[in-house]
């Protein structure tokens, strides 16, 4: 517990459900807001944990593949020039 911060509050665990993750992040944001007022150094550390957490932004595979395919559908094929002989 660096700076007296519960690391799992800001990093999460692989076994948490989506509901647990949302609740944990709500609490982490509230704690971070308080830390910004009382201990800016600890707040910076906690914020970095939130940003670097390997579980941050974890999404179900179906949503991830949908986002990827949506991004691909925007790409345009290369334009080929046909030269008449």
RONUBA-21430 format. One record per residue: x, y, z of N, C-alpha, C in turn; residue number from 0. Coordinates in pm, whole numbers. Each point is the difference from the previous one (the first is absolute). Example, Ala and Ser with C-alpha at 12.3 -4.5 7.8 and 13.67 -1.06 7.14 Angstrom:
REM residues 2
<nx->1319 ny->-569 nz->780 cax->-89 cay->119 caz->0 cx->90 cy->120 cz->0 seq->0>
<nx->-35 ny->105 nz->-72 cax->82 cay->119 caz->6 cx->-77 cy->109 cz->73 seq->1>
//
This chain:
REM residues 85
<nx->83 ny->-118 nz->0 cax->-83 cay->118 caz->0 cx->88 cy->125 cz->0 seq->0>
<nx->45 ny->36 nz->-117 cax->80 cay->122 caz->-13 cx->-90 cy->120 cz->23 seq->1>
<nx->52 ny->100 nz->70 cax->-75 cay->121 caz->35 cx->-125 cy->-33 cz->83 seq->2>
<nx->-10 ny->-121 nz->51 cax->-119 cay->-39 caz->75 cx->-120 cy->-26 cz->-91 seq->3>
<nx->25 ny->-26 nz->-127 cax->-105 cay->-22 caz->-99 cx->-19 cy->-148 cz->-23 seq->4>
<nx->-126 ny->-44 nz->2 cax->-33 cay->-139 caz->-32 cx->18 cy->-18 cz->-150 seq->5>
<nx->102 ny->-71 nz->-41 cax->32 cay->-15 caz->-142 cx->-113 cy->-65 cz->-77 seq->6>
<nx->-65 ny->-100 nz->58 cax->-106 cay->-71 caz->-71 cx->-119 cy->91 cz->-29 seq->7>
<nx->-21 ny->102 nz->83 cax->-108 cay->95 caz->-27 cx->21 cy->69 cz->-134 seq->8>
<nx->124 ny->30 nz->-33 cax->30 cay->73 caz->-123 cx->39 cy->-90 cz->-117 seq->9>
<nx->39 ny->-124 nz->29 cax->42 cay->-89 caz->-109 cx->-101 cy->-110 cz->-30 seq->10>
<nx->-82 ny->-38 nz->98 cax->-99 cay->-105 caz->-21 cx->60 cy->-139 cz->9 seq->11>
<nx->-84 ny->-98 nz->-27 cax->46 cay->-138 caz->-3 cx->-62 cy->-70 cz->-119 seq->12>
<nx->65 ny->-102 nz->-48 cax->-48 cay->-72 caz->-117 cx->-132 cy->-71 cz->26 seq->13>
<nx->-29 ny->-30 nz->124 cax->-120 cay->-77 caz->33 cx->-125 cy->86 cz->23 seq->14>
<nx->12 ny->131 nz->-7 cax->-117 cay->83 caz->31 cx->-101 cy->1 cz->-116 seq->15>
<nx->-126 ny->7 nz->36 cax->-106 cay->7 caz->-100 cx->-9 cy->143 cz->-53 seq->16>
<nx->-75 ny->18 nz->-106 cax->-17 cay->135 caz->-56 cx->-67 cy->93 cz->101 seq->17>
<nx->-99 ny->-52 nz->76 cax->-66 cay->83 caz->102 cx->98 cy->37 cz->111 seq->18>
<nx->81 ny->-98 nz->42 cax->100 cay->28 caz->103 cx->101 cy->104 cz->-50 seq->19>
<nx->38 ny->-12 nz->-126 cax->97 cay->94 caz->-58 cx->-58 cy->141 cz->-1 seq->20>
<nx->-126 ny->14 nz->-43 cax->-62 cay->133 caz->-1 cx->-6 cy->59 cz->140 seq->21>
<nx->-38 ny->-80 nz->98 cax->-8 cay->48 caz->138 cx->139 cy->39 cz->51 seq->22>
<nx->100 ny->-83 nz->-28 cax->136 cay->30 caz->45 cx->50 cy->129 cz->-63 seq->23>
<nx->-26 ny->20 nz->-129 cax->46 cay->122 caz->-66 cx->-72 cy->124 cz->53 seq->24>
<nx->-128 ny->-13 nz->36 cax->-72 cay->113 caz->62 cx->67 cy->41 cz->130 seq->25>
<nx->33 ny->-99 nz->82 cax->66 cay->28 caz->128 cx->140 cy->57 cz->-25 seq->26>
<nx->73 ny->-58 nz->-95 cax->136 cay->47 caz->-30 cx->-2 cy->146 cz->-45 seq->27>
<nx->-98 ny->37 nz->-81 cax->-10 cay->140 caz->-44 cx->-30 cy->94 cz->116 seq->28>
<nx->-85 ny->-44 nz->92 cax->-32 cay->82 caz->117 cx->124 cy->17 cz->89 seq->29>
<nx->72 ny->-109 nz->20 cax->123 cay->6 caz->82 cx->102 cy->90 cz->-70 seq->30>
<nx->12 ny->-12 nz->-131 cax->94 cay->82 caz->-75 cx->-33 cy->148 cz->12 seq->31>
<nx->-128 ny->35 nz->-5 cax->-42 cay->140 caz->16 cx->40 cy->54 cz->137 seq->32>
<nx->-17 ny->-82 nz->104 cax->40 cay->43 caz->134 cx->151 cy->13 cz->11 seq->33>
<nx->72 ny->-94 nz->-61 cax->146 cay->4 caz->5 cx->54 cy->124 cz->-70 seq->34>
<nx->-63 ny->40 nz->-107 cax->48 cay->119 caz->-73 cx->-2 cy->123 cz->89 seq->35>
<nx->-94 ny->5 nz->93 cax->-8 cay->114 caz->92 cx->95 cy->-15 cz->118 seq->36>
<nx->14 ny->-121 nz->50 cax->78 cay->-18 caz->123 cx->146 cy->-40 cz->-23 seq->37>
<nx->28 ny->-76 nz->-106 cax->135 cay->-50 caz->-23 cx->25 cy->-14 cz->-151 seq->38>
<nx->39 ny->109 nz->-65 cax->19 cay->-2 caz->-146 cx->99 cy->-106 cz->-48 seq->39>
<nx->104 ny->-27 nz->78 cax->100 cay->-100 caz->-41 cx->-63 cy->-140 cz->-2 seq->40>
<nx->-76 ny->-33 nz->103 cax->-68 cay->-129 caz->4 cx->-107 cy->-8 cz->-109 seq->41>
<nx->-64 ny->112 nz->-29 cax->-101 cay->4 caz->-106 cx->63 cy->-28 cz->-135 seq->42>
<nx->116 ny->56 nz->-25 cax->69 cay->-25 caz->-126 cx->37 cy->-147 cz->-14 seq->43>
<nx->43 ny->-60 nz->110 cax->33 cay->-143 caz->-1 cx->-125 cy->-84 cz->-27 seq->44>
<nx->-109 ny->31 nz->68 cax->-125 cay->-74 caz->-17 cx->-52 cy->16 cz->-143 seq->45>
<nx->8 ny->119 nz->-55 cax->-45 cay->24 caz->-137 cx->84 cy->-80 cz->-100 seq->46>
<nx->130 ny->-11 nz->27 cax->86 cay->-79 caz->-89 cx->-36 cy->-147 cz->7 seq->47>
<nx->-40 ny->-47 nz->117 cax->-45 cay->-139 caz->13 cx->-124 cy->-24 cz->-85 seq->48>
<nx->-93 ny->94 nz->2 cax->-121 cay->-14 caz->-81 cx->34 cy->-4 cz->-148 seq->49>
<nx->94 ny->83 nz->-42 cax->36 cay->7 caz->-142 cx->75 cy->-122 cz->-48 seq->50>
<nx->83 ny->-57 nz->85 cax->87 cay->-111 caz->-42 cx->-54 cy->-136 cz->35 seq->51>
<nx->-115 ny->-7 nz->62 cax->-57 cay->-128 caz->39 cx->-21 cy->-88 cz->-122 seq->52>
<nx->49 ny->-125 nz->3 cax->-21 cay->-88 caz->-115 cx->-147 cy->-34 cz->-20 seq->53>
<nx->-82 ny->20 nz->101 cax->-142 cay->-30 caz->-11 cx->-81 cy->120 cz->-44 seq->54>
<nx->64 ny->114 nz->-8 cax->-72 cay->121 caz->-39 cx->-52 cy->-15 cz->-142 seq->55>
<nx->-124 ny->39 nz->-19 cax->-57 cay->-6 caz->-132 cx->-34 cy->-139 cz->-48 seq->56>
<nx->2 ny->-96 nz->92 cax->-32 cay->-138 caz->-37 cx->-142 cy->-5 cz->-52 seq->57>
<nx->-19 ny->-57 nz->-117 cax->-132 cay->-8 caz->-60 cx->-25 cy->-142 cz->-49 seq->58>
<nx->-125 ny->-38 nz->-7 cax->-30 cay->-132 caz->-56 cx->50 cy->-10 cz->-144 seq->59>
<nx->38 ny->-119 nz->-42 cax->57 cay->-20 caz->-133 cx->-95 cy->45 cz->-110 seq->60>
<nx->-129 ny->-18 nz->16 cax->-96 cay->37 caz->-105 cx->4 cy->150 cz->-26 seq->61>
<nx->8 ny->80 nz->103 cax->6 cay->145 caz->-20 cx->132 cy->40 cz->-62 seq->62>
<nx->107 ny->-64 nz->43 cax->131 cay->36 caz->-53 cx->7 cy->-30 cz->-149 seq->63>
<nx->-51 ny->-116 nz->-43 cax->7 cay->-33 caz->-142 cx->-93 cy->91 cz->-80 seq->64>
<nx->-113 ny->41 nz->59 cax->-90 cay->91 caz->-69 cx->68 cy->134 cz->-24 seq->65>
<nx->71 ny->50 nz->101 cax->69 cay->128 caz->-16 cx->106 cy->-10 cz->-107 seq->66>
<nx->72 ny->-111 nz->-3 cax->106 cay->-17 caz->-98 cx->-58 cy->-5 cz->-140 seq->67>
<nx->-109 ny->-78 nz->-19 cax->-57 cay->-9 caz->-133 cx->-61 cy->133 cz->-43 seq->68>
<nx->-55 ny->75 nz->94 cax->-55 cay->131 caz->-35 cx->111 cy->93 cz->-47 seq->69>
<nx->112 ny->-9 nz->65 cax->114 cay->82 caz->-37 cx->48 cy->-38 cz->-140 seq->70>
<nx->2 ny->-128 nz->-30 cax->46 cay->-46 caz->-130 cx->-95 cy->41 cz->-111 seq->71>
<nx->-129 ny->4 nz->30 cax->-97 cay->32 caz->-105 cx->13 cy->145 cz->-48 seq->72>
<nx->67 ny->83 nz->77 cax->17 cay->140 caz->-38 cx->114 cy->15 cz->-99 seq->73>
<nx->93 ny->-93 nz->2 cax->115 cay->9 caz->-89 cx->-45 cy->-16 cz->-145 seq->74>
<nx->62 ny->76 nz->-86 cax->-33 cay->-8 caz->-141 cx->110 cy->-76 cz->-73 seq->75>
<nx->-39 ny->-76 nz->-99 cax->103 cay->-74 caz->-75 cx->89 cy->97 cz->-77 seq->76>
<nx->119 ny->-45 nz->-30 cax->93 cay->83 caz->-77 cx->-58 cy->21 cz->-139 seq->77>
<nx->21 ny->118 nz->-54 cax->-50 cay->34 caz->-132 cx->103 cy->-47 cz->-102 seq->78>
<nx->-47 ny->-75 nz->-97 cax->90 cay->-47 caz->-106 cx->-32 cy->76 cz->-129 seq->79>
<nx->101 ny->45 nz->-62 cax->-17 cay->75 caz->-124 cx->15 cy->-97 cz->-118 seq->80>
<nx->-98 ny->1 nz->-88 cax->7 cay->-86 caz->-118 cx->42 cy->88 cz->-117 seq->81>
<nx->104 ny->-40 nz->-64 cax->52 cay->75 caz->-114 cx->-46 cy->-68 cz->-128 seq->82>
<nx->-69 ny->72 nz->-85 cax->-47 cay->-57 caz->-127 cx->115 cy->-12 cz->-95 seq->83>
<nx->3 ny->-109 nz->-74 cax->111 cay->-25 caz->-93 cx->-26 cy->58 cz->-135 seq->84>
//
